[in-house]
Amino acid sequence: MSNRSIIIMVLVLIGATAYLLIKGDGDIDMGGEKHGAEALHIEEAKKAAPAAAPAAPAEAPAADAKK
């Protein structure tokens, strides 16, 4: 392969990546796996919360409440 074709291929891949990142939902959670109650109905909770309101602090897990 020539250098020109490699450069074109890299630019196409960069363009495709940028397109997917821009058109994507943009709500990426890097917090790891979710288990239990916090993993259920996350999308419904996001839709129900007003967009302008700040996020409320998370409640204590059920295991801690039993102590």
HUJOUR-V984173 format. One line per field, one symbol per residue. phi: phi as a letter, one per 20 degrees, with the letter a starting at -180 (. if undefined). A space follows every 50 residues. Layout:
BEGIN
phi=???
END
This chain:
BEGIN
phi=.efffffffffffffffffffffffmdddeenfdcmffeelfffffffff fefffffffffffffff
END
